[in-house]
C-alpha cells in the first residue's frame, strides 16, 4: 500500500476500496479503521481515542489486551499455533465449559458462531430424524442459509412462513424453517403442536438481540419442547459467560438441550462451540452411532491451542469474586443515566436490554419482539450514533457492550457525550 495523500486513513480506505467489496470486512463502514485497543478504550489510525462499547462485537468482555490473556497467548505461540489434533488446552477449555454451563455434558469446538449454530441445528436433525427447525423472527444465528431466514425482514410476512434475508439462498430453504414471534407463547405452542411430527428442534436467543424474554416465556418454551421431545437450542454466542458465568441459562434459570457459545469463550480469538446433552452430542462420534446417524464435522483450526489458552485465561478472570457484580453495576449506572437524559429531553425513547448489553430504541411503544423494533425511528438512532462517535464513543449500529474493563472515567465520559448529543437531538 503506497502513500498517495497526507492523510494516512484516507490512504488505507482508498486501498481497501480497491481490493474489498465496499472497502470493508462487511462489518463497519470502510472509514472506521482501528489501530489499538487497551482495556475499555480503542484508537483509530488517526490517533482518535474512543470509549469502546463495540468490544470487537462482544468478545473483549474483560477488555482489550488483558495482561493475563496476552501472557497466555505469548506463552503458547512459540510452542505452536495449531495442530489439527487434540491439545491439552482445548481439552481443558472443554472441561471448563462443562463445569460452567448447565446444559453442557459434552463439547465440540468450531471457529465461529455461524458454524456452531449450523451444527447445533444439524445435530438436532440427526437426533430427531426430522428436517424442520423453528426459529424466532429477528433472531440472529449467524450467516448460514438457515439462519438468514427472517432475521431482519424489511417487510415481515405472515407467520410461520420464512423470509430470506440475503440473495443467493435456495428457495427450498424456506420450506425447512418455521418462524414464530419472540415472547409469544400462544403462537409458539400452537406452531410446535401443529408441526411436532416435522420439527427437529427449536433454536432461540434467550435474550434476542436487545430484547429480554418476557416473564415465563423461556420457561414455557422449555415446557412445550419437553412435552413433544423436541430439542431446545439456546444460541448463547452472545450471552454465554456474559450474563453469568453459566450464561443466560444460569441467569434466567432455564436449561436447554443444546447451546452454542462463542465470542467471550475464545478470549478474542476465533473459537466457538456446541455444547449439550451427551445423547445428542454422540452424533459427532462415529463410534457411538450408526453410520447413517453420524454427523460429520471437522475444522482446520477448531480448538486450536492459542484460542484455547486465551479462552481459559479469560474464564479465570471472570471467576474472580466481584467480576460480574462490577459489570452489572457499570451497566445499570449507564442504563439509568441514559434513560434519565432521554426523558428529561422529552424524546420518545426506550432503553432496553440487560446491564451487560443494552441500547436505546427511539419509540414510545413497548418493545417485546422484532416487529416492535421496526417502530423505532432509525434516522434519529443513526444521528445519535454519529454524534456519539464524534464525541469519542465507539459502538455498532445497535448495542452497547459493557466490559469488565470500563472504568468510572469511561462512564463519566459516556454520560457527558450522551448529554451533549441528546441536547443536539432535542433541537430537531
VENBELHU-V549569 format. One record per pair of residues at least 24 apart in sequence whose ideal C-beta (glycine too) atoms are under 6 Angstrom apart, sorted by the first residue. I is the first residue (numbers start at 1). GAP is how many residues later the second one is. D is the distance in whole Angstrom. If there is no record, write none. Layout:
i->I gap->GAP d->D
i->I gap->GAP d->D
This chain:
i->9 gap->24 d->6
i->9 gap->36 d->5
i->9 gap->37 d->5
i->37 gap->27 d->3
i->38 gap->26 d->5
i->38 gap->27 d->5
i->39 gap->24 d->4
i->39 gap->366 d->4
i->40 gap->363 d->5
i->40 gap->365 d->4
i->40 gap->366 d->4
i->40 gap->370 d->5
i->42 gap->352 d->6
i->50 gap->342 d->5
i->50 gap->344 d->4
i->51 gap->342 d->6
i->51 gap->359 d->5
i->51 gap->362 d->5
i->51 gap->363 d->6
i->52 gap->342 d->5
i->53 gap->342 d->4
i->53 gap->347 d->4
i->53 gap->348 d->6
i->54 gap->340 d->5
i->54 gap->341 d->6
i->54 gap->342 d->5
i->55 gap->346 d->4
i->55 gap->348 d->6
i->58 gap->180 d->6
i->58 gap->205 d->4
i->58 gap->343 d->5
i->59 gap->204 d->4
i->59 gap->205 d->6
i->59 gap->209 d->5
i->60 gap->208 d->6
i->61 gap->203 d->5
i->61 gap->342 d->6
i->62 gap->252 d->6
i->62 gap->255 d->5
i->62 gap->342 d->5
i->63 gap->340 d->5
i->63 gap->342 d->3
i->68 gap->245 d->5
i->68 gap->249 d->6
i->69 gap->198 d->5
i->69 gap->241 d->5
i->69 gap->244 d->5
i->69 gap->245 d->6
i->72 gap->237 d->4
i->72 gap->241 d->4
i->73 gap->233 d->6
i->73 gap->237 d->5
i->76 gap->229 d->5
i->76 gap->230 d->5
i->76 gap->233 d->5
i->81 gap->225 d->5
i->82 gap->219 d->5
i->82 gap->222 d->4
i->87 gap->218 d->5
i->89 gap->216 d->5
i->89 gap->219 d->4
i->89 gap->220 d->5
i->90 gap->213 d->4
i->90 gap->218 d->4
i->93 gap->215 d->5
i->93 gap->218 d->5
i->93 gap->219 d->5
i->96 gap->219 d->5
i->97 gap->178 d->6
i->100 gap->145 d->5
i->100 gap->146 d->5
i->101 gap->145 d->6
i->101 gap->146 d->6
i->101 gap->174 d->6
i->102 gap->144 d->6
i->102 gap->147 d->5
i->102 gap->153 d->5
i->103 gap->152 d->5
i->103 gap->153 d->5
i->103 gap->156 d->5
i->103 gap->173 d->5
i->104 gap->171 d->4
i->105 gap->172 d->6
i->105 gap->173 d->4
i->106 gap->172 d->5
i->106 gap->175 d->4
i->107 gap->166 d->5
i->107 gap->168 d->5
i->108 gap->166 d->5
i->108 gap->176 d->5
i->109 gap->164 d->5
i->109 gap->193 d->4
i->109 gap->194 d->4
i->110 gap->162 d->5
i->110 gap->189 d->5
i->110 gap->192 d->5
i->111 gap->159 d->5
i->111 gap->188 d->6
i->111 gap->190 d->5
i->111 gap->191 d->6
i->112 gap->160 d->5
i->113 gap->29 d->5
i->113 gap->124 d->4
i->113 gap->149 d->4
i->113 gap->159 d->5
i->114 gap->28 d->3
i->114 gap->29 d->5
i->114 gap->30 d->6
i->116 gap->144 d->4
i->116 gap->146 d->6
i->116 gap->156 d->4
i->116 gap->158 d->5
i->117 gap->24 d->4
i->117 gap->25 d->5
i->117 gap->30 d->6
i->117 gap->118 d->6
i->117 gap->143 d->5
i->118 gap->26 d->4
i->119 gap->155 d->5
i->119 gap->178 d->6
i->120 gap->113 d->5
i->120 gap->138 d->5
i->120 gap->140 d->5
i->120 gap->154 d->5
i->121 gap->25 d->6
i->122 gap->173 d->6
i->123 gap->157 d->6
i->123 gap->160 d->6
i->123 gap->172 d->6
i->124 gap->76 d->5
i->124 gap->77 d->3
i->124 gap->107 d->4
i->125 gap->75 d->4
i->126 gap->157 d->4
i->126 gap->167 d->6
i->126 gap->169 d->5
i->127 gap->153 d->5
i->128 gap->72 d->4
i->130 gap->68 d->6
i->130 gap->69 d->6
i->130 gap->70 d->4
i->131 gap->45 d->6
i->132 gap->44 d->6
i->132 gap->46 d->6
i->132 gap->66 d->5
i->132 gap->67 d->5
i->133 gap->44 d->6
i->133 gap->67 d->6
i->133 gap->68 d->6
i->134 gap->44 d->4
i->134 gap->68 d->5
i->135 gap->68 d->5
i->136 gap->44 d->6
i->136 gap->46 d->4
i->136 gap->68 d->6
i->137 gap->42 d->5
i->137 gap->44 d->6
i->137 gap->233 d->5
i->138 gap->232 d->3
i->139 gap->66 d->5
i->139 gap->69 d->6
i->141 gap->62 d->6
i->141 gap->94 d->5
i->145 gap->24 d->5
i->145 gap->28 d->5
i->149 gap->28 d->4
i->150 gap->29 d->4
i->160 gap->31 d->5
i->181 gap->188 d->5
i->182 gap->26 d->5
i->182 gap->187 d->5
i->183 gap->31 d->4
i->183 gap->34 d->5
i->183 gap->185 d->5
i->183 gap->186 d->5
i->185 gap->35 d->4
i->189 gap->35 d->5
i->192 gap->32 d->5
i->196 gap->32 d->5
i->199 gap->31 d->5
i->201 gap->30 d->4
i->201 gap->32 d->6
i->202 gap->30 d->5
i->203 gap->30 d->4
i->205 gap->30 d->5
i->206 gap->28 d->5
i->206 gap->42 d->4
i->206 gap->46 d->6
i->207 gap->32 d->5
i->207 gap->41 d->6
i->210 gap->142 d->5
i->210 gap->143 d->5
i->210 gap->149 d->5
i->218 gap->34 d->5
i->218 gap->36 d->4
i->219 gap->35 d->6
i->222 gap->32 d->5
i->231 gap->26 d->4
i->231 gap->27 d->6
i->232 gap->24 d->4
i->232 gap->25 d->5
i->233 gap->25 d->5
i->234 gap->25 d->4
i->235 gap->25 d->5
i->236 gap->25 d->6
i->237 gap->25 d->4
i->237 gap->26 d->6
i->242 gap->114 d->5
i->265 gap->46 d->5
i->266 gap->41 d->5
i->266 gap->45 d->5
i->267 gap->43 d->3
i->267 gap->44 d->5
i->267 gap->47 d->4
i->269 gap->38 d->4
i->269 gap->41 d->5
i->271 gap->36 d->4
i->271 gap->40 d->6
i->323 gap->81 d->6
i->327 gap->29 d->5
i->327 gap->75 d->6
i->327 gap->77 d->6
i->328 gap->27 d->4
i->330 gap->72 d->5
i->330 gap->76 d->5
i->331 gap->24 d->3
i->331 gap->25 d->5
i->331 gap->71 d->4
i->333 gap->78 d->6
i->337 gap->78 d->5
i->338 gap->80 d->6
i->341 gap->77 d->5
i->341 gap->78 d->6
i->341 gap->81 d->5
i->345 gap->77 d->5
i->345 gap->81 d->4
i->356 gap->46 d->5
i->357 gap->44 d->6
i->358 gap->42 d->6
i->359 gap->39 d->5
i->359 gap->40 d->5
i->359 gap->41 d->6
i->387 gap->34 d->4
i->387 gap->37 d->6
i->388 gap->29 d->6
i->388 gap->33 d->5
i->391 gap->26 d->4
i->393 gap->24 d->5
